[in-house]
Amino acid sequence: MNRKTTIYTLLLTATTMMQGHSAWAQQAWTLQQCLDHASEHNIQLKKSRISLLDAQEQLLQAKAALFPTLSAAVSQSVGYRPFQEAANIVQNGMATSTSNKVTENGSYGLNANWTVWNGGINRKNIKAQELQTELTEVQSEQNLNSIQEQIAQLYVQVLYTTEARKVNEKLRETAQQQLDRGKERYKLGDLAKADLAQLEAQLASADYDVVNAETQIATYKRQLKELLQLGITESFDVAQSEMDDSRALDPIPSKVDVYNAALNNRPEIRAAQLSADAADLQVDIAKRGYLPTVGVNAGFGTSHYAASGQDAFGEQMKRNLNGSVGVSVSVPIFDNRRNKTSVNRAKLQQTATALDLLDKQTTLGSNIENIWLQATSAQQRFQSAKAAVQSQETNYELVNEQFKAGLKNIVDLLQARDNLLQAQQNKLQSKYTTILNTQLLRFYEGGQLNI
């Protein structure tokens, strides 16, 4: 392969890669892609995973408390006596004077301690930390569910507002046609200036509705990007697909069936139950504070002292070797009410967690019933809105034709337009409200969000 061919190949490959990257950047996101991306990149969820890792480290520490501890200690010191008097030593009829003002002292040791039994608190602490680790994991799942629900709601808002914008754009086109027709009639003297001004105002209102819808879409997309942790420079769009009206007529799950299923799979209920179990265990741990503690300790060490007239370093280390083994028993007799207070506080926390579990179950039932009511009422409104839209479309077309023929005035035309717009908005709102809440019910039941 010659040089030109090589360069051409590299350029072609680079261009293809850039086009592929551009296509990915401009790719519209489906709901599932949004959910998958958020589960991996959302900062709150990342923090939840860090909390889980921290809980796992604490569990390892609780298990390690069953084993002995071993520590080494080394101490070195230097002493100085500036005014120490000389000592005379007489040997073989000769007197010698010795004085050592600087001394050095060192000690070395190994110490081991082992809590043999403390009323079983150590093993209970392991169980308590296992519950805490599981609770942290469930809370992470709870955060994930909350993020997913927010994403689904915003995603539906984008779809709903996008379809509403299309309706407003069609009405704007009609308003423009009516204004053009009105200008022709005005030139012919068949339309009053005031009526022409109202047609201009109608077009301005239609323009406003389109711009307002676009602003709402941009706002919802910005909120979605925030949940997905996408930067300000990153492009984002959702996969635009109009929901078929039949989706709003899907069967709505029974609120009782959803509630019974949610009691077994919703993380907020499992978290409350784990907290209640942990509180029960803390009462047991607090009561064990009244029991004795048995410990074993052992030590091994030596030392040396360097000064005038002392043995050599090695000899001192040998002579000063020492070891010890001991058993300690601690029996609480009077502890300034610490144990009793711990037991009473643990019982209070036990009662609080039981109430919290009941509150979570009540709140869950209320939320499910509220979602079910919204889905049911929205589905009923949708069925009525469908008929209303057909009726208003027919009426608007008729009034528009009559207006062109000079048989209807501008007030009748604007009123017909407003009625049609309201009917179309009601239909869209009820359709997407039904779809969203039906999916939320299935999500509470243990299914996946599928919009």
Number of C-alpha atoms within 10 A of each C-alpha: 5 6 8 9 10 11 11 11 12 12 12 12 12 12 12 12 12 12 12 12 12 11 11 12 14 14 14 15 17 16 19 16 12 19 21 12 15 25 21 12 14 17 15 16 20 15 12 20 17 14 17 21 15 13 21 18 13 17 20 13 13 19 15 13 15 15 11 14 13 13 10 12 10 12 10 12 10 11 12 11 10 9 7 11 12 12 13 12 10 10 8 5 6 8 11 11 10 13 12 16 15 14 14 13 14 15 16 16 17 15 17 15 18 17 19 17 17 18 17 15 19 19 17 17 18 20 17 21 22 19 20 22 21 18 23 23 19 22 22 22 20 20 17 20 19 12 19 22 18 14 23 23 18 19 24 19 20 25 22 22 23 20 19 20 20 13 17 24 18 13 21 21 14 16 23 19 14 21 21 15 16 25 20 13 16 15 11 9 10 12 18 14 14 10 16 20 15 16 25 19 14 20 21 15 15 21 19 14 19 21 15 15 22 16 13 16 21 15 14 20 19 18 15 24 20 15 22 21 15 17 11 10 6 9 13 18 18 18 14 13 10 10 17 9 16 9 14 23 16 12 10 18 16 13 18 13 11 20 21 13 15 23 18 12 13 20 21 22 22 20 23 23 19 20 22 21 17 22 22 19 18 23 19 17 22 20 17 17 20 17 16 14 18 16 16 16 17 15 17 15 18 18 20 23 19 18 16 13 8 11 14 12 12 9 11 16 19 12 12 13 14 13 13 10 12 10 13 12 13 11 12 12 9 8 9 8 8 12 17 15 12 17 19 14 15 21 18 14 19 21 14 15 21 19 14 17 20 15 14 19 18 12 12 19 19 13 15 23 18 14 20 23 15 18 27 19 13 24 25 16 17 24 16 15 23 18 12 19 20 14 14 20 18 14 17 21 14 15 22 23 14 15 18 15 9 13 10 15 15 21 12 14 22 18 13 21 23 13 19 22 19 16 22 22 20 19 24 23 19 26 28 26 25 29 24 24 22 25 23 23 26 19 19 22 22 15 11 12 19 14 17
